[in-house]
């Protein structure tokens, strides 16, 4: 962050002059106005210190078009590995949603059903496929999928 102290201080003093007039119109005493000024000045100084000690991170350096190391921010070069994230989704199971079920009885019942039924529930509840789409995907009749879902509903009602 770049900081031009003269320019910023001039803007600050101009704003403070405007605020002093507003404070006077609001009925504040000179002592109260001075206290407000001192507080604002301390905030101004903290902002200046932060600006001086903060180095800009050039976001254009992430563009593949400008892949030259020249002109890149030294912080980006130094911490590129920390600023890069790789997602590893290969270790997650398709049926990981079962572990997120809060109802213990339901989670236990889900773990007891066949894998084909768990896949059916995953397609229907998680992937949000319609019964018709599931039937086409699996290659069976729509009524077959409806019967299986009805049997699963009955199973869960008995076990909950």
C-alpha positions as CSV (number, residue, x, y, z in Angstrom):
1,X,0.0,0.0,0.0
2,X,1.5,3.3,-1.0
3,X,1.1,6.3,1.3
4,X,1.7,10.0,0.5
5,X,1.7,11.5,3.9
6,X,1.4,15.1,2.8
7,X,-1.6,14.4,0.6
8,X,-3.3,12.1,3.1
9,X,-2.7,14.6,6.0
10,X,-4.2,17.4,3.9
11,X,-7.3,15.3,3.2
12,X,-7.5,14.5,6.9
13,X,-7.2,18.1,8.0
14,X,-9.9,19.2,5.5
15,X,-12.2,16.5,6.7
16,X,-11.5,17.5,10.3
17,X,-12.4,21.1,9.6
18,X,-15.7,20.0,8.1
19,X,-16.3,17.8,11.1
20,X,-15.5,20.6,13.6
21,X,-18.2,22.7,12.1
22,X,-20.7,19.9,12.3
23,X,-19.7,19.3,15.9
24,X,-20.2,22.9,16.8
25,X,-23.6,23.0,15.2
26,X,-24.5,19.9,17.2
27,X,-23.6,21.7,20.4
28,X,-20.3,20.1,21.3
29,X,-17.8,21.9,23.4
30,X,-14.3,22.8,22.2
31,X,-12.9,20.2,24.6
32,X,-15.1,17.5,23.2
33,X,-14.2,18.5,19.6
34,X,-10.5,18.3,20.5
35,X,-11.0,14.9,22.0
36,X,-12.7,13.7,18.8
37,X,-9.8,15.2,16.8
38,X,-7.2,13.4,18.9
39,X,-9.0,10.1,18.5
40,X,-9.3,10.5,14.7
41,X,-5.6,11.6,14.6
42,X,-4.6,8.4,16.4
43,X,-6.6,6.3,13.9
44,X,-5.0,8.3,11.0
45,X,-1.5,7.5,12.4
46,X,-2.4,3.8,12.8
47,X,-3.6,3.7,9.2
48,X,-0.3,5.4,8.1
49,X,1.8,2.9,9.9
50,X,-0.2,0.0,8.5
51,X,0.2,1.5,5.0
52,X,3.9,2.0,5.3
53,X,4.5,-1.6,6.6
54,X,2.1,-3.3,4.2
55,X,3.4,-4.4,0.9
56,X,1.0,-4.6,-2.0
57,X,0.4,-8.0,-3.5
58,X,0.2,-7.7,-7.3
59,X,-2.8,-9.7,-8.3
60,X,-1.9,-9.3,-12.0
61,X,1.0,-11.6,-11.3
62,X,-1.5,-14.5,-11.3
63,X,-2.4,-14.0,-14.9
64,X,-0.9,-16.7,-17.1
65,X,-0.4,-14.1,-19.9
66,X,2.2,-12.2,-17.8
67,X,4.1,-15.2,-16.5
68,X,7.5,-13.4,-16.4
69,X,9.1,-13.3,-13.0
70,X,10.3,-9.8,-13.7
71,X,8.1,-7.2,-12.0
72,X,6.3,-9.7,-9.8
73,X,5.9,-8.8,-6.2
74,X,8.7,-10.3,-4.0
75,X,6.1,-11.5,-1.5
76,X,4.3,-13.4,-4.3
77,X,7.5,-15.0,-5.3
78,X,8.4,-15.9,-1.8
79,X,5.0,-17.2,-0.7
80,X,3.6,-18.6,-3.9
81,X,3.3,-22.1,-2.4
82,X,1.3,-20.7,0.5
83,X,-1.0,-18.7,-1.7
84,X,-1.8,-21.8,-3.9
85,X,-4.3,-24.3,-3.0
86,X,-4.8,-27.8,-4.4
87,X,-8.0,-29.6,-3.8
88,X,-7.7,-33.3,-3.3
89,X,-11.2,-34.8,-3.7
90,X,-10.1,-38.3,-4.8
91,X,-10.0,-39.5,-1.2
92,X,-13.6,-38.7,-0.5
93,X,-16.3,-41.3,-0.9
94,X,-19.4,-40.9,-3.0
95,X,-21.3,-41.9,0.1
96,X,-19.6,-39.5,2.6
97,X,-22.9,-37.8,3.1
98,X,-24.0,-40.7,5.3
99,X,-21.4,-39.7,7.8
100,X,-22.9,-36.2,8.0
101,X,-26.4,-37.5,9.0
102,X,-27.0,-36.3,12.5
103,X,-29.8,-38.7,13.4
104,X,-27.9,-41.8,14.8
105,X,-30.7,-44.3,14.1
106,X,-30.9,-43.0,10.5
107,X,-27.2,-43.2,10.0
108,X,-27.1,-46.7,11.4
109,X,-29.9,-47.8,9.1
110,X,-28.2,-46.2,6.1
111,X,-25.1,-48.2,6.8
112,X,-27.1,-51.4,6.8
113,X,-28.6,-51.2,3.3
114,X,-27.1,-52.7,0.2
115,X,-24.7,-50.6,-1.8
116,X,-27.1,-50.5,-4.8
117,X,-29.8,-49.0,-2.6
118,X,-27.3,-46.5,-1.2
119,X,-26.4,-45.5,-4.7
120,X,-30.1,-45.1,-5.5
121,X,-30.6,-42.8,-2.5
122,X,-27.4,-40.9,-3.4
123,X,-28.7,-40.3,-7.0
124,X,-32.1,-39.3,-5.7
125,X,-31.4,-37.3,-2.6
126,X,-27.9,-35.9,-3.1
127,X,-27.5,-35.7,-6.8
128,X,-31.2,-34.6,-7.2
129,X,-32.0,-36.9,-10.1
130,X,-35.6,-37.5,-10.8
131,X,-37.0,-41.1,-10.7
132,X,-37.2,-41.0,-14.5
133,X,-33.6,-39.9,-14.8
134,X,-32.4,-42.6,-12.4
135,X,-34.3,-45.2,-14.4
136,X,-32.7,-44.1,-17.6
137,X,-29.3,-43.9,-16.0
138,X,-29.4,-47.4,-14.5
139,X,-31.3,-48.9,-17.4
140,X,-34.4,-50.2,-15.7
141,X,-38.1,-49.3,-15.7
142,X,-39.3,-46.3,-13.9
143,X,-41.7,-48.4,-11.8
144,X,-38.8,-50.5,-10.6
145,X,-37.1,-47.4,-9.2
146,X,-40.4,-46.3,-7.6
147,X,-40.8,-49.8,-5.9
148,X,-37.2,-49.7,-4.6
149,X,-37.7,-46.2,-3.1
150,X,-41.0,-47.3,-1.5
151,X,-39.3,-50.4,0.0
152,X,-36.5,-48.2,1.4
153,X,-39.0,-45.8,2.9
154,X,-40.7,-48.7,4.6
155,X,-37.4,-50.0,5.8
156,X,-36.5,-46.6,7.3
157,X,-39.9,-46.2,9.0
158,X,-39.4,-49.6,10.7
159,X,-35.9,-48.8,11.9
160,X,-36.4,-45.3,13.1
